Amino acid sequence: MLRQEGFDLVLLQEVWSERDYSDLKAKLGGCYPFSHYFRSGVIGSGLCVFSRFPILDTLLYQYSLNGYPYMLQHGDWFCGKSVGLVVIKISGIVFNVYVTHLHAEYCREKDAYLPHRLVQAWELAQFIRHTSKAADVVLLGGDLNMHPEDVGIRLLRGWTGLRDAFAEATRFEGCEDGCTLIPNNCFTVKTELLPFPLGIRIDYILYKAVSSFTVKCEELKTTTGTAPGMDIPFSDHEAVMATLHIRRQGQAADGNLGTAEPTLVDVVTEARTEVGVGLRAAQRQRYSTGRMAVLALLLLLLQATLGTLAGLAAGQPFPKLSFSLLAFFAIGILLLATGLHLFHTIEVKMLQGTEEQLRMALRTLQEHPSDG
């Protein structure tokens, strides 16, 4: 399909295997001679870009928070979720192209990862804002794992001024309401989409002109149904394809990526509140794991004391074995609790830092609303 369509740019996520990337590169090299794979985390970021035009520069930023290492069934932490940037030039126009994949939402009713995903959305917005000043056009594509009305997507769009290709498209063809995760896809978990009969839209193409250009989305399409000649779809998510028309205008566009909408104050306030909720939860986890580590240390000291009193040196096999097992148990708990305590300490610091940044952003918006 990628060969037949002949896109200018292809942004992929969840290409976990470098061998898969190498296979894609070999098969697509004739259509897309330029490509880049972003390496991150234990198993990789899964992000890669294929381009018909030369890639001038690349940059990777790994999000500071990305789930929990002990949630093995989810696995986001091991991916090293990141945002990748490639800089390309087409007909003299400099494009900053960003590809990303944010933390998944495993339970919408009790979303334990919402603070982490908000931190990622904020860091993504800040990364775009501070790296795109030399660009003419900004493009962002990827699986954001957020519904259009979610606070994270509103924060990202509000802080950067990025426009949603689905909302702006002159023509649309594809799944109803632009949904990219739909119930009739054989790879999706149907029970998770019961509240959403049509599916959900969590994959986006966002864009903005920074300098003296205008960008218009002429057409947006999604894949539907099965792949041609097969009885399965391309992926668990529907692909999003946009045709953008870029035109130079006489007067330079506003280079400030922010938006002056009054609602941005409310969005930042809401995001800060949610981050604060996550911060307090992380502080409780840090306290619990710290207490567990102290108790394990006390248990280890108790074992050593009792072992001495019981006269283990005398060589009685049964008490010696029992006290040895107790010691190993205490050491295991101590190491585990200490590791978790350190992890949650880092989590607390990252959430505190994000909350402080949001507080400063809120103060700036309130004091200088015209600066957006």
HELIX and SHEET records of a PDB file:
HELIX    1   1 LEU A    2  GLU A    5  1                                   4    
HELIX    2   2 GLU A   18  LEU A   28  1                                  11    
HELIX    3   3 ASP A   76  CYS A   79  1                                   4    
HELIX    4   4 LEU A  114  THR A  131  1                                  18    
HELIX    5   5 VAL A  151  THR A  160  1                                  10    
HELIX    6   6 ALA A  165  GLU A  168  1                                   4    
HELIX    7   7 GLU A  176  GLY A  178  5                                   3    
HELIX    8   8 LYS A  190  LEU A  193  5                                   4    
HELIX    9   9 THR A  263  LEU A  309  1                                  47    
HELIX   10  10 LEU A  312  ALA A  314  5                                   3    
HELIX   11  11 PRO A  317  GLU A  367  1                                  51    
HELIX   12  12 PRO A  369  ASP A  371  5                                   3    
SHEET    1   A 3 LEU A   9  LEU A  12  0                                        
SHEET    2   A 3 LEU A  47  SER A  51 -1                                        
SHEET    3   A 3 PHE A  34  PHE A  38 -1                                        
SHEET    1   B 6 ILE A  55  GLN A  62  0                                        
SHEET    2   B 6 SER A  82  ILE A  90 -1                                        
SHEET    3   B 6 ILE A  93  HIS A 101 -1                                        
SHEET    4   B 6 VAL A 137  ASP A 143  1                                        
SHEET    5   B 6 ASP A 203  ALA A 209 -1                                        
SHEET    6   B 6 ARG A 163  ASP A 164 -1                                        
SHEET    1   C 3 ARG A 171  GLU A 173  0                                        
SHEET    2   C 3 PHE A 213  THR A 222  1                                        
SHEET    3   C 3 VAL A 240  ARG A 248 -1                                        
END                                                                             
